Amino acid sequence: MSDLSCPVCDMSEILTLGDQYECVTCGHEWAKEPEPEESSAERIVKDAYGNVLANGDIVAMIKDLKLKGSSQVLKVGTKSKPIRLVDGDHEIDCKMDGLSIGLKACFVKKVVG
């Protein structure tokens, strides 16, 4: 059974009618509470220095980073091609040194100009 109860008589026999509820016992009707929607605001991604990143920005590495599953290392100062912001455990998809990689924003800084 549902944990929903009538606000007037506290009975739990409730009917769902479109966008409202109705109590079977006392006949009281009330509107459904709107379901919380995901925030329509875009997620703000900031680099290691607090600069806001956007799709198409160029970023550079702030420290050497070994790539998992290979023997390659992305060196400090390595610049990317224009980035794309994504959802998930890595905020940035980009290409560096000819490789498509996913990066966390805390390892990069925004390149100005």
Biopython code that builds the backbone (N, CA, C, O; Angstrom):
import numpy as np
from Bio.PDB.StructureBuilder import StructureBuilder

atoms = [
    (1, "MET", "N", (0.834, -1.181, 0.000)),
    (1, "MET", "CA", (0.000, 0.000, 0.000)),
    (1, "MET", "C", (0.877, 1.243, 0.000)),
    (1, "MET", "O", (2.064, 1.178, 0.320)),
    (2, "SER", "N", (0.296, 2.348, -0.354)),
    (2, "SER", "CA", (1.051, 3.593, -0.361)),
    (2, "SER", "C", (1.077, 4.182, 1.043)),
    (2, "SER", "O", (0.241, 3.853, 1.885)),
    (3, "ASP", "N", (2.042, 5.051, 1.280)),
    (3, "ASP", "CA", (2.134, 5.722, 2.570)),
    (3, "ASP", "C", (1.371, 7.040, 2.558)),
    (3, "ASP", "O", (1.525, 7.860, 3.463)),
    (4, "LEU", "N", (0.548, 7.244, 1.535)),
    (4, "LEU", "CA", (-0.257, 8.451, 1.386)),
    (4, "LEU", "C", (-1.529, 8.302, 2.219)),
    (4, "LEU", "O", (-2.140, 7.234, 2.236)),
    (5, "SER", "N", (-1.926, 9.373, 2.910)),
    (5, "SER", "CA", (-3.161, 9.335, 3.695)),
    (5, "SER", "C", (-3.932, 10.629, 3.489)),
    (5, "SER", "O", (-3.362, 11.657, 3.122)),
    (6, "CYS", "N", (-5.218, 10.565, 3.729)),
    (6, "CYS", "CA", (-6.108, 11.715, 3.562)),
    (6, "CYS", "C", (-5.760, 12.787, 4.600)),
    (6, "CYS", "O", (-5.601, 12.471, 5.779)),
    (7, "PRO", "N", (-5.638, 14.057, 4.171)),
    (7, "PRO", "CA", (-5.325, 15.110, 5.137)),
    (7, "PRO", "C", (-6.486, 15.429, 6.080)),
    (7, "PRO", "O", (-6.274, 16.073, 7.108)),
    (8, "VAL", "N", (-7.726, 14.986, 5.751)),
    (8, "VAL", "CA", (-8.881, 15.282, 6.585)),
    (8, "VAL", "C", (-9.126, 14.171, 7.606)),
    (8, "VAL", "O", (-9.231, 14.437, 8.803)),
    (9, "CYS", "N", (-9.219, 12.912, 7.128)),
    (9, "CYS", "CA", (-9.582, 11.813, 8.033)),
    (9, "CYS", "C", (-8.434, 10.848, 8.328)),
    (9, "CYS", "O", (-8.616, 9.912, 9.107)),
    (10, "ASP", "N", (-7.280, 11.043, 7.740)),
    (10, "ASP", "CA", (-6.083, 10.218, 7.960)),
    (10, "ASP", "C", (-6.245, 8.756, 7.545)),
    (10, "ASP", "O", (-5.486, 7.904, 8.007)),
    (11, "MET", "N", (-7.203, 8.451, 6.695)),
    (11, "MET", "CA", (-7.363, 7.086, 6.180)),
    (11, "MET", "C", (-6.408, 6.902, 5.000)),
    (11, "MET", "O", (-6.013, 7.871, 4.352)),
    (12, "SER", "N", (-6.048, 5.663, 4.735)),
    (12, "SER", "CA", (-5.058, 5.404, 3.690)),
    (12, "SER", "C", (-5.670, 4.834, 2.410)),
    (12, "SER", "O", (-4.934, 4.460, 1.496)),
    (13, "GLU", "N", (-6.988, 4.760, 2.326)),
    (13, "GLU", "CA", (-7.625, 4.284, 1.094)),
    (13, "GLU", "C", (-7.800, 5.468, 0.161)),
    (13, "GLU", "O", (-8.770, 6.218, 0.267)),
    (14, "ILE", "N", (-6.854, 5.630, -0.751)),
    (14, "ILE", "CA", (-6.791, 6.808, -1.619)),
    (14, "ILE", "C", (-6.874, 6.373, -3.080)),
    (14, "ILE", "O", (-6.226, 5.407, -3.483)),
    (15, "LEU", "N", (-7.673, 7.088, -3.870)),
    (15, "LEU", "CA", (-7.756, 6.877, -5.310)),
    (15, "LEU", "C", (-6.946, 7.964, -6.013)),
    (15, "LEU", "O", (-6.916, 9.114, -5.576)),
    (16, "THR", "N", (-6.301, 7.586, -7.091)),
    (16, "THR", "CA", (-5.568, 8.549, -7.900)),
    (16, "THR", "C", (-6.394, 8.850, -9.130)),
    (16, "THR", "O", (-6.693, 7.951, -9.917)),
    (17, "LEU", "N", (-6.766, 10.112, -9.304)),
    (17, "LEU", "CA", (-7.595, 10.529, -10.427)),
    (17, "LEU", "C", (-6.879, 11.630, -11.204)),
    (17, "LEU", "O", (-6.981, 12.807, -10.858)),
    (18, "GLY", "N", (-6.162, 11.247, -12.244)),
    (18, "GLY", "CA", (-5.466, 12.236, -13.065)),
    (18, "GLY", "C", (-4.469, 13.032, -12.261)),
    (18, "GLY", "O", (-3.455, 12.493, -11.818)),
    (19, "ASP", "N", (-4.750, 14.339, -12.060)),
    (19, "ASP", "CA", (-3.827, 15.201, -11.340)),
    (19, "ASP", "C", (-4.281, 15.477, -9.908)),
    (19, "ASP", "O", (-3.864, 16.465, -9.305)),
    (20, "GLN", "N", (-5.141, 14.597, -9.357)),
    (20, "GLN", "CA", (-5.589, 14.791, -7.986)),
    (20, "GLN", "C", (-5.804, 13.448, -7.296)),
    (20, "GLN", "O", (-5.853, 12.402, -7.943)),
    (21, "TYR", "N", (-5.933, 13.498, -5.966)),
    (21, "TYR", "CA", (-6.244, 12.337, -5.135)),
    (21, "TYR", "C", (-7.652, 12.483, -4.572)),
    (21, "TYR", "O", (-8.166, 13.589, -4.409)),
    (22, "GLU", "N", (-8.270, 11.319, -4.276)),
    (22, "GLU", "CA", (-9.584, 11.339, -3.627)),
    (22, "GLU", "C", (-9.607, 10.266, -2.548)),
    (22, "GLU", "O", (-9.195, 9.127, -2.772)),
    (23, "CYS", "N", (-10.098, 10.651, -1.371)),
    (23, "CYS", "CA", (-10.222, 9.716, -0.262)),
    (23, "CYS", "C", (-11.495, 8.901, -0.454)),
    (23, "CYS", "O", (-12.562, 9.475, -0.671)),
    (24, "VAL", "N", (-11.404, 7.573, -0.377)),
    (24, "VAL", "CA", (-12.559, 6.696, -0.544)),
    (24, "VAL", "C", (-13.485, 6.814, 0.667)),
    (24, "VAL", "O", (-14.702, 6.694, 0.522)),
    (25, "THR", "N", (-12.941, 7.040, 1.828)),
    (25, "THR", "CA", (-13.725, 7.084, 3.054)),
    (25, "THR", "C", (-14.560, 8.354, 3.188)),
    (25, "THR", "O", (-15.769, 8.265, 3.400)),
    (26, "CYS", "N", (-13.949, 9.536, 3.070)),
    (26, "CYS", "CA", (-14.686, 10.783, 3.311)),
    (26, "CYS", "C", (-14.977, 11.577, 2.039)),
    (26, "CYS", "O", (-15.750, 12.535, 2.079)),
    (27, "GLY", "N", (-14.376, 11.199, 0.913)),
    (27, "GLY", "CA", (-14.635, 11.880, -0.351)),
    (27, "GLY", "C", (-13.834, 13.152, -0.564)),
    (27, "GLY", "O", (-14.038, 13.844, -1.562)),
    (28, "HIS", "N", (-12.931, 13.476, 0.344)),
    (28, "HIS", "CA", (-12.106, 14.682, 0.198)),
    (28, "HIS", "C", (-11.182, 14.543, -1.018)),
    (28, "HIS", "O", (-10.570, 13.496, -1.230)),
    (29, "GLU", "N", (-11.092, 15.627, -1.821)),
    (29, "GLU", "CA", (-10.219, 15.648, -2.984)),
    (29, "GLU", "C", (-9.143, 16.710, -2.795)),
    (29, "GLU", "O", (-9.408, 17.783, -2.255)),
    (30, "TRP", "N", (-7.927, 16.403, -3.244)),
    (30, "TRP", "CA", (-6.837, 17.377, -3.195)),
    (30, "TRP", "C", (-5.883, 17.130, -4.356)),
    (30, "TRP", "O", (-5.784, 16.028, -4.895)),
    (31, "ALA", "N", (-5.189, 18.200, -4.717)),
    (31, "ALA", "CA", (-4.292, 18.149, -5.880)),
    (31, "ALA", "C", (-3.001, 17.409, -5.532)),
    (31, "ALA", "O", (-2.524, 17.459, -4.398)),
    (32, "LYS", "N", (-2.453, 16.730, -6.524)),
    (32, "LYS", "CA", (-1.157, 16.082, -6.351)),
    (32, "LYS", "C", (-0.084, 17.143, -6.272)),
    (32, "LYS", "O", (-0.175, 18.185, -6.921)),
    (33, "GLU", "N", (0.926, 16.876, -5.476)),
    (33, "GLU", "CA", (2.066, 17.779, -5.426)),
    (33, "GLU", "C", (2.902, 17.521, -6.674)),
    (33, "GLU", "O", (3.150, 16.369, -7.028)),
    (34, "PRO", "N", (3.334, 18.578, -7.335)),
    (34, "PRO", "CA", (4.150, 18.361, -8.524)),
    (34, "PRO", "C", (5.443, 17.654, -8.158)),
    (34, "PRO", "O", (6.048, 17.928, -7.122)),
    (35, "GLU", "N", (5.861, 16.725, -9.039)),
    (35, "GLU", "CA", (7.096, 15.996, -8.785)),
    (35, "GLU", "C", (8.267, 16.937, -8.999)),
    (35, "GLU", "O", (8.251, 17.759, -9.915)),
    (36, "PRO", "N", (9.273, 16.817, -8.162)),
    (36, "PRO", "CA", (10.419, 17.710, -8.334)),
    (36, "PRO", "C", (11.091, 17.456, -9.680)),
    (36, "PRO", "O", (11.405, 16.319, -10.032)),
    (37, "GLU", "N", (11.303, 18.539, -10.421)),
    (37, "GLU", "CA", (11.940, 18.420, -11.718)),
    (37, "GLU", "C", (13.430, 18.606, -11.546)),
    (37, "GLU", "O", (13.886, 19.251, -10.602)),
    (38, "GLU", "N", (14.192, 18.026, -12.478)),
    (38, "GLU", "CA", (15.625, 18.245, -12.439)),
    (38, "GLU", "C", (15.872, 19.710, -12.756)),
    (38, "GLU", "O", (15.170, 20.323, -13.560)),
    (39, "SER", "N", (16.875, 20.243, -12.109)),
    (39, "SER", "CA", (17.139, 21.662, -12.328)),
    (39, "SER", "C", (17.507, 21.896, -13.786)),
    (39, "SER", "O", (18.354, 21.205, -14.352)),
    (40, "SER", "N", (16.853, 22.884, -14.376)),
    (40, "SER", "CA", (17.099, 23.181, -15.773)),
    (40, "SER", "C", (18.355, 24.031, -15.946)),
    (40, "SER", "O", (18.828, 24.229, -17.065)),
    (41, "ALA", "N", (18.889, 24.527, -14.842)),
    (41, "ALA", "CA", (20.113, 25.315, -14.927)),
    (41, "ALA", "C", (21.282, 24.406, -15.268)),
    (41, "ALA", "O", (21.393, 23.291, -14.760)),
    (42, "GLU", "N", (22.142, 24.899, -16.131)),
    (42, "GLU", "CA", (23.292, 24.103, -16.515)),
    (42, "GLU", "C", (24.267, 24.013, -15.351)),
    (42, "GLU", "O", (24.359, 24.912, -14.514)),
    (43, "ARG", "N", (24.975, 22.924, -15.325)),
    (43, "ARG", "CA", (25.970, 22.722, -14.294)),
    (43, "ARG", "C", (27.162, 23.629, -14.588)),
    (43, "ARG", "O", (27.581, 23.750, -15.739)),
    (44, "ILE", "N", (27.697, 24.256, -13.570)),
    (44, "ILE", "CA", (28.847, 25.136, -13.743)),
    (44, "ILE", "C", (30.102, 24.326, -13.453)),
    (44, "ILE", "O", (30.245, 23.737, -12.381)),
    (45, "VAL", "N", (31.008, 24.306, -14.424)),
    (45, "VAL", "CA", (32.268, 23.591, -14.277)),
    (45, "VAL", "C", (33.376, 24.624, -14.191)),
    (45, "VAL", "O", (33.469, 25.520, -15.030)),
    (46, "LYS", "N", (34.226, 24.494, -13.158)),
    (46, "LYS", "CA", (35.325, 25.441, -12.956)),
    (46, "LYS", "C", (36.651, 24.696, -13.011)),
    (46, "LYS", "O", (36.755, 23.547, -12.584)),
    (47, "ASP", "N", (37.669, 25.381, -13.551)),
    (47, "ASP", "CA", (38.996, 24.784, -13.622)),
    (47, "ASP", "C", (39.665, 24.840, -12.249)),
    (47, "ASP", "O", (39.037, 25.225, -11.263)),
    (48, "ALA", "N", (40.938, 24.456, -12.189)),
    (48, "ALA", "CA", (41.655, 24.393, -10.921)),
    (48, "ALA", "C", (41.791, 25.752, -10.252)),
    (48, "ALA", "O", (41.984, 25.820, -9.038)),
    (49, "TYR", "N", (41.696, 26.840, -11.018)),
    (49, "TYR", "CA", (41.847, 28.179, -10.468)),
    (49, "TYR", "C", (40.520, 28.914, -10.307)),
    (49, "TYR", "O", (40.519, 30.103, -9.987)),
    (50, "GLY", "N", (39.402, 28.244, -10.519)),
    (50, "GLY", "CA", (38.093, 28.840, -10.318)),
    (50, "GLY", "C", (37.509, 29.543, -11.525)),
    (50, "GLY", "O", (36.462, 30.180, -11.412)),
    (51, "ASN", "N", (38.154, 29.445, -12.677)),
    (51, "ASN", "CA", (37.611, 30.042, -13.900)),
    (51, "ASN", "C", (36.511, 29.142, -14.444)),
    (51, "ASN", "O", (36.663, 27.921, -14.472)),
    (52, "VAL", "N", (35.406, 29.738, -14.875)),
    (52, "VAL", "CA", (34.280, 28.968, -15.401)),
    (52, "VAL", "C", (34.625, 28.484, -16.809)),
    (52, "VAL", "O", (35.062, 29.266, -17.654)),
    (53, "LEU", "N", (34.424, 27.187, -17.051)),
    (53, "LEU", "CA", (34.691, 26.593, -18.355)),
    (53, "LEU", "C", (33.401, 26.474, -19.156)),
    (53, "LEU", "O", (32.320, 26.299, -18.593)),
    (54, "ALA", "N", (33.530, 26.571, -20.479)),
    (54, "ALA", "CA", (32.391, 26.431, -21.380)),
    (54, "ALA", "C", (32.806, 25.570, -22.561)),
    (54, "ALA", "O", (33.996, 25.384, -22.814)),
    (55, "ASN", "N", (31.818, 25.043, -23.287)),
    (55, "ASN", "CA", (32.113, 24.277, -24.487)),
    (55, "ASN", "C", (32.929, 25.136, -25.446)),
    (55, "ASN", "O", (32.621, 26.310, -25.651)),
    (56, "GLY", "N", (33.969, 24.548, -26.033)),
    (56, "GLY", "CA", (34.793, 25.263, -27.001)),
    (56, "GLY", "C", (36.009, 25.944, -26.405)),
    (56, "GLY", "O", (36.839, 26.453, -27.159)),
    (57, "ASP", "N", (36.156, 25.978, -25.081)),
    (57, "ASP", "CA", (37.342, 26.569, -24.464)),
    (57, "ASP", "C", (38.558, 25.676, -24.714)),
    (57, "ASP", "O", (38.429, 24.487, -25.005)),
    (58, "ILE", "N", (39.736, 26.279, -24.595)),
    (58, "ILE", "CA", (40.994, 25.551, -24.670)),
    (58, "ILE", "C", (41.535, 25.478, -23.247)),
    (58, "ILE", "O", (41.524, 26.474, -22.524)),
    (59, "VAL", "N", (42.007, 24.302, -22.847)),
    (59, "VAL", "CA", (42.560, 24.126, -21.508)),
    (59, "VAL", "C", (43.971, 23.580, -21.604)),
    (59, "VAL", "O", (44.362, 23.003, -22.619)),
    (60, "ALA", "N", (44.734, 23.767, -20.530)),
    (60, "ALA", "CA", (46.093, 23.246, -20.445)),
    (60, "ALA", "C", (46.243, 22.487, -19.132)),
    (60, "ALA", "O", (45.592, 22.818, -18.141)),
    (61, "MET", "N", (47.093, 21.480, -19.125)),
    (61, "MET", "CA", (47.340, 20.682, -17.925)),
    (61, "MET", "C", (48.114, 21.510, -16.907)),
    (61, "MET", "O", (48.980, 22.301, -17.281)),
    (62, "ILE", "N", (47.805, 21.333, -15.613)),
    (62, "ILE", "CA", (48.529, 22.051, -14.562)),
    (62, "ILE", "C", (49.527, 21.142, -13.848)),
    (62, "ILE", "O", (50.341, 21.616, -13.055)),
    (63, "LYS", "N", (49.467, 19.849, -14.122)),
    (63, "LYS", "CA", (50.428, 18.908, -13.548)),
    (63, "LYS", "C", (50.537, 17.695, -14.459)),
    (63, "LYS", "O", (49.646, 17.441, -15.270)),
    (64, "ASP", "N", (51.624, 16.947, -14.328)),
    (64, "ASP", "CA", (51.780, 15.729, -15.110)),
    (64, "ASP", "C", (50.696, 14.741, -14.689)),
    (64, "ASP", "O", (50.399, 14.597, -13.504)),
    (65, "LEU", "N", (50.113, 14.067, -15.674)),
    (65, "LEU", "CA", (49.036, 13.126, -15.389)),
    (65, "LEU", "C", (49.244, 11.874, -16.220)),
    (65, "LEU", "O", (49.224, 11.930, -17.450)),
    (66, "LYS", "N", (49.446, 10.734, -15.549)),
    (66, "LYS", "CA", (49.619, 9.465, -16.246)),
    (66, "LYS", "C", (48.262, 8.981, -16.720)),
    (66, "LYS", "O", (47.300, 8.986, -15.953)),
    (67, "LEU", "N", (48.174, 8.563, -17.975)),
    (67, "LEU", "CA", (46.922, 8.052, -18.520)),
    (67, "LEU", "C", (46.749, 6.594, -18.117)),
    (67, "LEU", "O", (47.648, 5.777, -18.314)),
    (68, "LYS", "N", (45.607, 6.275, -17.559)),
    (68, "LYS", "CA", (45.334, 4.899, -17.143)),
    (68, "LYS", "C", (45.301, 3.988, -18.360)),
    (68, "LYS", "O", (44.762, 4.354, -19.404)),
    (69, "GLY", "N", (45.870, 2.817, -18.224)),
    (69, "GLY", "CA", (45.835, 1.834, -19.296)),
    (69, "GLY", "C", (46.893, 2.046, -20.357)),
    (69, "GLY", "O", (46.898, 1.344, -21.369)),
    (70, "SER", "N", (47.787, 2.994, -20.152)),
    (70, "SER", "CA", (48.867, 3.202, -21.111)),
    (70, "SER", "C", (50.094, 3.708, -20.366)),
    (70, "SER", "O", (50.042, 4.003, -19.172)),
    (71, "SER", "N", (51.192, 3.800, -21.096)),
    (71, "SER", "CA", (52.423, 4.288, -20.482)),
    (71, "SER", "C", (52.632, 5.773, -20.765)),
    (71, "SER", "O", (53.674, 6.325, -20.410)),
    (72, "GLN", "N", (51.651, 6.434, -21.402)),
    (72, "GLN", "CA", (51.782, 7.838, -21.756)),
    (72, "GLN", "C", (51.504, 8.742, -20.563)),
    (72, "GLN", "O", (50.749, 8.395, -19.655)),
    (73, "VAL", "N", (52.134, 9.908, -20.594)),
    (73, "VAL", "CA", (51.938, 10.920, -19.571)),
    (73, "VAL", "C", (51.608, 12.230, -20.261)),
    (73, "VAL", "O", (52.292, 12.626, -21.205)),
    (74, "LEU", "N", (50.565, 12.907, -19.798)),
    (74, "LEU", "CA", (50.260, 14.257, -20.272)),
    (74, "LEU", "C", (51.075, 15.218, -19.423)),
    (74, "LEU", "O", (50.895, 15.278, -18.207)),
    (75, "LYS", "N", (51.955, 15.959, -20.043)),
    (75, "LYS", "CA", (52.878, 16.834, -19.338)),
    (75, "LYS", "C", (52.226, 18.172, -18.977)),
    (75, "LYS", "O", (51.224, 18.566, -19.575)),
    (76, "VAL", "N", (52.800, 18.853, -18.005)),
    (76, "VAL", "CA", (52.357, 20.191, -17.613)),
    (76, "VAL", "C", (52.399, 21.092, -18.841)),
    (76, "VAL", "O", (53.377, 21.077, -19.589)),
    (77, "GLY", "N", (51.340, 21.879, -19.053)),
    (77, "GLY", "CA", (51.296, 22.827, -20.153)),
    (77, "GLY", "C", (50.739, 22.280, -21.449)),
    (77, "GLY", "O", (50.544, 23.042, -22.397)),
    (78, "THR", "N", (50.473, 20.973, -21.524)),
    (78, "THR", "CA", (49.902, 20.389, -22.737)),
    (78, "THR", "C", (48.529, 21.003, -22.973)),
    (78, "THR", "O", (47.673, 20.973, -22.089)),
    (79, "LYS", "N", (48.316, 21.562, -24.166)),
    (79, "LYS", "CA", (47.054, 22.229, -24.490)),
    (79, "LYS", "C", (46.127, 21.268, -25.223)),
    (79, "LYS", "O", (46.564, 20.355, -25.922)),
    (80, "SER", "N", (44.837, 21.505, -25.039)),
    (80, "SER", "CA", (43.818, 20.667, -25.681)),
    (80, "SER", "C", (43.288, 21.336, -26.930)),
    (80, "SER", "O", (43.528, 22.517, -27.179)),
    (81, "LYS", "N", (42.572, 20.564, -27.700)),
    (81, "LYS", "CA", (41.723, 21.107, -28.745)),
    (81, "LYS", "C", (40.486, 21.642, -28.014)),
    (81, "LYS", "O", (40.379, 21.445, -26.804)),
    (82, "PRO", "N", (39.548, 22.309, -28.698)),
    (82, "PRO", "CA", (38.346, 22.803, -28.000)),
    (82, "PRO", "C", (37.639, 21.672, -27.223)),
    (82, "PRO", "O", (37.451, 20.566, -27.728)),
    (83, "ILE", "N", (37.261, 21.996, -25.990)),
    (83, "ILE", "CA", (36.679, 20.994, -25.091)),
    (83, "ILE", "C", (35.169, 20.918, -25.240)),
    (83, "ILE", "O", (34.528, 21.801, -25.809)),
    (84, "ARG", "N", (34.622, 19.822, -24.704)),
    (84, "ARG", "CA", (33.173, 19.645, -24.612)),
    (84, "ARG", "C", (32.876, 19.232, -23.178)),
    (84, "ARG", "O", (33.490, 18.299, -22.661)),
    (85, "LEU", "N", (31.936, 19.922, -22.531)),
    (85, "LEU", "CA", (31.551, 19.587, -21.160)),
    (85, "LEU", "C", (30.521, 18.468, -21.182)),
    (85, "LEU", "O", (29.584, 18.495, -21.980)),
    (86, "VAL", "N", (30.697, 17.482, -20.303)),
    (86, "VAL", "CA", (29.814, 16.322, -20.257)),
    (86, "VAL", "C", (29.436, 16.035, -18.807)),
    (86, "VAL", "O", (30.086, 16.515, -17.878)),
    (87, "ASP", "N", (28.385, 15.250, -18.628)),
    (87, "ASP", "CA", (27.997, 14.778, -17.306)),
    (87, "ASP", "C", (28.718, 13.472, -17.035)),
    (87, "ASP", "O", (29.093, 12.755, -17.963)),
    (88, "GLY", "N", (28.904, 13.172, -15.788)),
    (88, "GLY", "CA", (29.560, 11.924, -15.429)),
    (88, "GLY", "C", (30.707, 12.175, -14.474)),
    (88, "GLY", "O", (30.821, 13.255, -13.893)),
    (89, "ASP", "N", (31.568, 11.161, -14.313)),
    (89, "ASP", "CA", (32.671, 11.301, -13.369)),
    (89, "ASP", "C", (33.779, 12.204, -13.897)),
    (89, "ASP", "O", (34.562, 12.732, -13.108)),
    (90, "HIS", "N", (33.865, 12.393, -15.212)),
    (90, "HIS", "CA", (34.808, 13.334, -15.816)),
    (90, "HIS", "C", (34.002, 14.459, -16.467)),
    (90, "HIS", "O", (33.069, 14.198, -17.226)),
    (91, "GLU", "N", (34.359, 15.693, -16.173)),
    (91, "GLU", "CA", (33.572, 16.821, -16.666)),
    (91, "GLU", "C", (33.915, 17.232, -18.086)),
    (91, "GLU", "O", (33.102, 17.874, -18.750)),
    (92, "ILE", "N", (35.112, 16.874, -18.574)),
    (92, "ILE", "CA", (35.616, 17.389, -19.848)),
    (92, "ILE", "C", (35.953, 16.244, -20.795)),
    (92, "ILE", "O", (36.621, 15.287, -20.404)),
    (93, "ASP", "N", (35.489, 16.342, -22.047)),
    (93, "ASP", "CA", (35.941, 15.484, -23.136)),
    (93, "ASP", "C", (36.749, 16.357, -24.071)),
    (93, "ASP", "O", (36.302, 17.437, -24.456)),
    (94, "CYS", "N", (37.939, 15.900, -24.441)),
    (94, "CYS", "CA", (38.771, 16.705, -25.344)),
    (94, "CYS", "C", (39.799, 15.814, -26.025)),
    (94, "CYS", "O", (39.873, 14.611, -25.776)),
    (95, "LYS", "N", (40.581, 16.430, -26.883)),
    (95, "LYS", "CA", (41.701, 15.755, -27.519)),
    (95, "LYS", "C", (42.981, 16.456, -27.098)),
    (95, "LYS", "O", (43.086, 17.681, -27.156)),
    (96, "MET", "N", (43.951, 15.657, -26.674)),
    (96, "MET", "CA", (45.285, 16.153, -26.325)),
    (96, "MET", "C", (46.288, 15.185, -26.909)),
    (96, "MET", "O", (46.131, 13.970, -26.782)),
    (97, "ASP", "N", (47.304, 15.703, -27.538)),
    (97, "ASP", "CA", (48.350, 14.870, -28.147)),
    (97, "ASP", "C", (47.757, 13.801, -29.048)),
    (97, "ASP", "O", (48.296, 12.697, -29.126)),
    (98, "GLY", "N", (46.653, 14.105, -29.735)),
    (98, "GLY", "CA", (46.046, 13.167, -30.669)),
    (98, "GLY", "C", (45.182, 12.099, -30.033)),
    (98, "GLY", "O", (44.696, 11.214, -30.736)),
    (99, "LEU", "N", (44.976, 12.150, -28.739)),
    (99, "LEU", "CA", (44.162, 11.162, -28.024)),
    (99, "LEU", "C", (42.856, 11.792, -27.554)),
    (99, "LEU", "O", (42.855, 12.927, -27.077)),
    (100, "SER", "N", (41.750, 11.071, -27.682)),
    (100, "SER", "CA", (40.482, 11.513, -27.101)),
    (100, "SER", "C", (40.461, 11.052, -25.654)),
    (100, "SER", "O", (40.567, 9.858, -25.374)),
    (101, "ILE", "N", (40.326, 12.004, -24.734)),
    (101, "ILE", "CA", (40.380, 11.659, -23.312)),
    (101, "ILE", "C", (39.295, 12.384, -22.536)),
    (101, "ILE", "O", (38.744, 13.385, -22.995)),
    (102, "GLY", "N", (39.001, 11.869, -21.372)),
    (102, "GLY", "CA", (38.101, 12.514, -20.424)),
    (102, "GLY", "C", (38.921, 13.000, -19.249)),
    (102, "GLY", "O", (39.729, 12.251, -18.701)),
    (103, "LEU", "N", (38.722, 14.236, -18.863)),
    (103, "LEU", "CA", (39.499, 14.831, -17.774)),
    (103, "LEU", "C", (38.601, 15.405, -16.695)),
    (103, "LEU", "O", (37.471, 15.817, -16.959)),
    (104, "LYS", "N", (39.111, 15.426, -15.494)),
    (104, "LYS", "CA", (38.444, 16.158, -14.419)),
    (104, "LYS", "C", (38.946, 17.590, -14.477)),
    (104, "LYS", "O", (40.111, 17.838, -14.787)),
    (105, "ALA", "N", (38.072, 18.517, -14.182)),
    (105, "ALA", "CA", (38.398, 19.937, -14.304)),
    (105, "ALA", "C", (39.482, 20.377, -13.326)),
    (105, "ALA", "O", (40.124, 21.402, -13.554)),
    (106, "CYS", "N", (39.701, 19.644, -12.259)),
    (106, "CYS", "CA", (40.699, 20.047, -11.271)),
    (106, "CYS", "C", (42.131, 19.884, -11.772)),
    (106, "CYS", "O", (43.059, 20.342, -11.105)),
    (107, "PHE", "N", (42.341, 19.246, -12.924)),
    (107, "PHE", "CA", (43.682, 19.047, -13.463)),
    (107, "PHE", "C", (44.021, 20.004, -14.595)),
    (107, "PHE", "O", (45.096, 19.895, -15.186)),
    (108, "VAL", "N", (43.129, 20.942, -14.915)),
    (108, "VAL", "CA", (43.369, 21.825, -16.050)),
    (108, "VAL", "C", (43.153, 23.285, -15.656)),
    (108, "VAL", "O", (42.523, 23.599, -14.646)),
    (109, "LYS", "N", (43.708, 24.171, -16.502)),
    (109, "LYS", "CA", (43.426, 25.597, -16.359)),
    (109, "LYS", "C", (42.985, 26.107, -17.721)),
    (109, "LYS", "O", (43.410, 25.598, -18.759)),
    (110, "LYS", "N", (42.131, 27.113, -17.702)),
    (110, "LYS", "CA", (41.616, 27.709, -18.922)),
    (110, "LYS", "C", (42.717, 28.551, -19.559)),
    (110, "LYS", "O", (43.389, 29.332, -18.885)),
    (111, "VAL", "N", (42.891, 28.376, -20.881)),
    (111, "VAL", "CA", (43.877, 29.165, -21.617)),
    (111, "VAL", "C", (43.143, 30.371, -22.192)),
    (111, "VAL", "O", (42.163, 30.223, -22.922)),
    (112, "VAL", "N", (43.624, 31.561, -21.857)),
    (112, "VAL", "CA", (42.986, 32.796, -22.314)),
    (112, "VAL", "C", (43.652, 33.236, -23.618)),
    (112, "VAL", "O", (44.877, 33.275, -23.734)),
    (113, "GLY", "N", (42.794, 33.567, -24.603)),
    (113, "GLY", "CA", (43.296, 34.111, -25.870)),
    (113, "GLY", "C", (43.740, 33.078, -26.772)),
    (113, "GLY", "O", (44.189, 33.377, -27.879)),
]
sb = StructureBuilder()
sb.init_structure("model")
sb.init_model(0)
sb.init_chain("A")
sb.init_seg("    ")
for serial, (resi, resn, name, xyz) in enumerate(atoms, 1):
    if name == "N":
        sb.init_residue(resn, " ", resi, " ")
    sb.init_atom(name, np.array(xyz, "f"), 0.0, 1.0, " ", f" {name:<3s}", serial, name[0])
structure = sb.get_structure()
